[in-house]
Amino acid sequence: MPTPNPAALDFLLTRRSRPAKTLAAPAPGRAALDPILTAALRVPDHGKLEPWRLIVLERGALERLATLAATRAAALGLPEDRAAKGISQFADSPLAVAVVSAPVESDKVPQIEQVLSAGAVALSLVNAALAAGWGAAWLTGWPAYDRGFLEEGLALRAGESLAGFVHIGSERAAPPERPRPDMAAKVVWVDA
């Protein structure tokens, strides 16, 4: 018989990402962030390739990235509202962690499995931050897909991509619950 962990299951059934705009300082310091990052890296990783890396972005780095996002938005000719959204995720964030998908050459492990492992890191990072009492949100937005931004701002190498930015901080306001998927519409049971 399995040994249930009701507290963990209750957490997963009630977990809720926090909108990044509701996060403020203080953010976790390095000592508080260490167990969160450790938990985030405990994900499925076929072949033990560790096809991801994390870049912790503190306030100085976030300010630099906000400036770079403004420069890149102008160079790309983005509409003002779209540019502003990309800039604000760095300008307003107390702390963020860039989750980089860094696939490794492997004859046994397909690249898609490695990319999915990086996505698992991002979700585990959000859940670990929430479990530690912080607010957290996993965002992408246009900067996450702009190669110029990623290379100049985060020094991403050829073959690397961004799974997302996980913003972590103190909650200014709890968000309202949002509608959840209809199990009957999304789950199919197959018995034969």
Contacts in CASP RR format, 6 or more apart in sequence:
PFRMAT RR
TARGET T0000
AUTHOR 0000-0000-0000
METHOD contacts of the structure
MODEL  1
MPTPNPAALDFLLTRRSRPAKTLAAPAPGRAALDPILTAALRVPDHGKLE
PWRLIVLERGALERLATLAATRAAALGLPEDRAAKGISQFADSPLAVAVV
SAPVESDKVPQIEQVLSAGAVALSLVNAALAAGWGAAWLTGWPAYDRGFL
EEGLALRAGESLAGFVHIGSERAAPPERPRPDMAAKVVWVDA
11 127 0 8 1.000
11 130 0 8 1.000
11 131 0 8 1.000
12 127 0 8 1.000
15 127 0 8 1.000
15 130 0 8 1.000
16 130 0 8 1.000
16 175 0 8 1.000
16 177 0 8 1.000
16 178 0 8 1.000
17 126 0 8 1.000
17 130 0 8 1.000
17 136 0 8 1.000
17 137 0 8 1.000
17 138 0 8 1.000
18 130 0 8 1.000
18 135 0 8 1.000
18 136 0 8 1.000
18 137 0 8 1.000
18 171 0 8 1.000
18 174 0 8 1.000
18 175 0 8 1.000
19 137 0 8 1.000
19 175 0 8 1.000
20 89 0 8 1.000
20 92 0 8 1.000
20 93 0 8 1.000
20 137 0 8 1.000
20 139 0 8 1.000
20 167 0 8 1.000
21 88 0 8 1.000
21 92 0 8 1.000
22 135 0 8 1.000
22 171 0 8 1.000
22 172 0 8 1.000
22 173 0 8 1.000
22 174 0 8 1.000
22 175 0 8 1.000
23 93 0 8 1.000
23 94 0 8 1.000
23 135 0 8 1.000
23 136 0 8 1.000
23 137 0 8 1.000
23 167 0 8 1.000
23 168 0 8 1.000
23 169 0 8 1.000
23 170 0 8 1.000
23 171 0 8 1.000
23 172 0 8 1.000
24 94 0 8 1.000
24 169 0 8 1.000
24 170 0 8 1.000
24 171 0 8 1.000
24 172 0 8 1.000
25 94 0 8 1.000
25 169 0 8 1.000
25 170 0 8 1.000
26 94 0 8 1.000
26 169 0 8 1.000
26 170 0 8 1.000
27 94 0 8 1.000
27 95 0 8 1.000
27 134 0 8 1.000
27 168 0 8 1.000
27 169 0 8 1.000
27 170 0 8 1.000
28 36 0 8 1.000
28 95 0 8 1.000
28 129 0 8 1.000
28 132 0 8 1.000
28 134 0 8 1.000
28 168 0 8 1.000
28 169 0 8 1.000
29 95 0 8 1.000
32 132 0 8 1.000
33 56 0 8 1.000
33 95 0 8 1.000
33 168 0 8 1.000
35 128 0 8 1.000
35 132 0 8 1.000
36 125 0 8 1.000
36 128 0 8 1.000
36 129 0 8 1.000
36 132 0 8 1.000
36 134 0 8 1.000
36 168 0 8 1.000
37 54 0 8 1.000
37 56 0 8 1.000
37 97 0 8 1.000
37 125 0 8 1.000
37 128 0 8 1.000
39 124 0 8 1.000
39 125 0 8 1.000
39 127 0 8 1.000
39 128 0 8 1.000
39 131 0 8 1.000
40 54 0 8 1.000
40 97 0 8 1.000
40 121 0 8 1.000
40 124 0 8 1.000
40 125 0 8 1.000
40 128 0 8 1.000
41 50 0 8 1.000
41 54 0 8 1.000
41 121 0 8 1.000
41 124 0 8 1.000
42 124 0 8 1.000
43 117 0 8 1.000
43 119 0 8 1.000
43 120 0 8 1.000
43 121 0 8 1.000
43 124 0 8 1.000
44 116 0 8 1.000
44 117 0 8 1.000
44 120 0 8 1.000
45 51 0 8 1.000
45 117 0 8 1.000
46 108 0 8 1.000
46 109 0 8 1.000
46 113 0 8 1.000
46 114 0 8 1.000
46 117 0 8 1.000
47 106 0 8 1.000
47 108 0 8 1.000
47 109 0 8 1.000
49 104 0 8 1.000
49 106 0 8 1.000
49 109 0 8 1.000
49 114 0 8 1.000
49 117 0 8 1.000
50 104 0 8 1.000
51 101 0 8 1.000
51 102 0 8 1.000
51 103 0 8 1.000
51 104 0 8 1.000
51 114 0 8 1.000
51 115 0 8 1.000
51 117 0 8 1.000
51 118 0 8 1.000
52 99 0 8 1.000
52 100 0 8 1.000
52 101 0 8 1.000
52 102 0 8 1.000
52 114 0 8 1.000
52 117 0 8 1.000
52 118 0 8 1.000
52 119 0 8 1.000
52 121 0 8 1.000
52 163 0 8 1.000
53 100 0 8 1.000
53 102 0 8 1.000
54 97 0 8 1.000
54 98 0 8 1.000
54 99 0 8 1.000
54 100 0 8 1.000
54 121 0 8 1.000
54 125 0 8 1.000
55 97 0 8 1.000
55 98 0 8 1.000
55 100 0 8 1.000
55 154 0 8 1.000
56 95 0 8 1.000
56 97 0 8 1.000
57 65 0 8 1.000
57 90 0 8 1.000
57 93 0 8 1.000
57 95 0 8 1.000
57 96 0 8 1.000
57 97 0 8 1.000
57 98 0 8 1.000
57 165 0 8 1.000
58 95 0 8 1.000
59 94 0 8 1.000
59 95 0 8 1.000
62 90 0 8 1.000
62 91 0 8 1.000
62 93 0 8 1.000
62 95 0 8 1.000
62 96 0 8 1.000
63 90 0 8 1.000
63 91 0 8 1.000
64 153 0 8 1.000
65 90 0 8 1.000
65 143 0 8 1.000
65 153 0 8 1.000
66 87 0 8 1.000
66 88 0 8 1.000
66 90 0 8 1.000
66 91 0 8 1.000
68 149 0 8 1.000
68 152 0 8 1.000
68 153 0 8 1.000
69 83 0 8 1.000
69 86 0 8 1.000
69 87 0 8 1.000
69 90 0 8 1.000
69 143 0 8 1.000
69 149 0 8 1.000
70 83 0 8 1.000
70 87 0 8 1.000
72 143 0 8 1.000
72 146 0 8 1.000
72 148 0 8 1.000
72 149 0 8 1.000
73 82 0 8 1.000
73 83 0 8 1.000
73 86 0 8 1.000
73 87 0 8 1.000
73 142 0 8 1.000
74 83 0 8 1.000
76 142 0 8 1.000
76 146 0 8 1.000
77 83 0 8 1.000
78 142 0 8 1.000
82 142 0 8 1.000
85 141 0 8 1.000
85 142 0 8 1.000
86 141 0 8 1.000
86 142 0 8 1.000
86 143 0 8 1.000
89 96 0 8 1.000
89 139 0 8 1.000
89 141 0 8 1.000
89 143 0 8 1.000
89 165 0 8 1.000
89 167 0 8 1.000
90 96 0 8 1.000
90 143 0 8 1.000
93 167 0 8 1.000
94 167 0 8 1.000
94 168 0 8 1.000
94 169 0 8 1.000
94 170 0 8 1.000
95 167 0 8 1.000
95 168 0 8 1.000
95 169 0 8 1.000
96 165 0 8 1.000
96 166 0 8 1.000
96 167 0 8 1.000
96 168 0 8 1.000
97 125 0 8 1.000
97 165 0 8 1.000
97 166 0 8 1.000
97 168 0 8 1.000
98 154 0 8 1.000
98 162 0 8 1.000
98 164 0 8 1.000
98 165 0 8 1.000
99 118 0 8 1.000
99 119 0 8 1.000
99 121 0 8 1.000
99 122 0 8 1.000
99 125 0 8 1.000
99 162 0 8 1.000
99 163 0 8 1.000
99 164 0 8 1.000
99 165 0 8 1.000
99 166 0 8 1.000
100 118 0 8 1.000
100 154 0 8 1.000
100 156 0 8 1.000
100 160 0 8 1.000
100 161 0 8 1.000
100 162 0 8 1.000
100 163 0 8 1.000
101 114 0 8 1.000
101 115 0 8 1.000
101 118 0 8 1.000
101 119 0 8 1.000
101 160 0 8 1.000
101 161 0 8 1.000
101 162 0 8 1.000
101 163 0 8 1.000
102 118 0 8 1.000
102 157 0 8 1.000
102 159 0 8 1.000
102 160 0 8 1.000
103 111 0 8 1.000
103 114 0 8 1.000
103 115 0 8 1.000
103 159 0 8 1.000
103 160 0 8 1.000
104 114 0 8 1.000
106 114 0 8 1.000
115 161 0 8 1.000
115 163 0 8 1.000
118 163 0 8 1.000
119 163 0 8 1.000
121 163 0 8 1.000
122 138 0 8 1.000
122 163 0 8 1.000
122 164 0 8 1.000
122 166 0 8 1.000
123 138 0 8 1.000
125 136 0 8 1.000
125 138 0 8 1.000
125 166 0 8 1.000
126 136 0 8 1.000
126 137 0 8 1.000
126 138 0 8 1.000
126 166 0 8 1.000
129 135 0 8 1.000
129 136 0 8 1.000
129 166 0 8 1.000
129 168 0 8 1.000
129 169 0 8 1.000
130 136 0 8 1.000
134 168 0 8 1.000
134 169 0 8 1.000
134 170 0 8 1.000
134 171 0 8 1.000
135 168 0 8 1.000
135 169 0 8 1.000
135 170 0 8 1.000
135 171 0 8 1.000
136 166 0 8 1.000
136 167 0 8 1.000
136 168 0 8 1.000
136 169 0 8 1.000
137 166 0 8 1.000
137 167 0 8 1.000
138 164 0 8 1.000
138 165 0 8 1.000
138 166 0 8 1.000
139 164 0 8 1.000
139 165 0 8 1.000
139 166 0 8 1.000
139 167 0 8 1.000
140 162 0 8 1.000
140 164 0 8 1.000
140 165 0 8 1.000
143 149 0 8 1.000
143 150 0 8 1.000
144 150 0 8 1.000
144 162 0 8 1.000
144 164 0 8 1.000
144 165 0 8 1.000
145 162 0 8 1.000
150 156 0 8 1.000
150 160 0 8 1.000
150 161 0 8 1.000
150 162 0 8 1.000
154 162 0 8 1.000
156 162 0 8 1.000
END
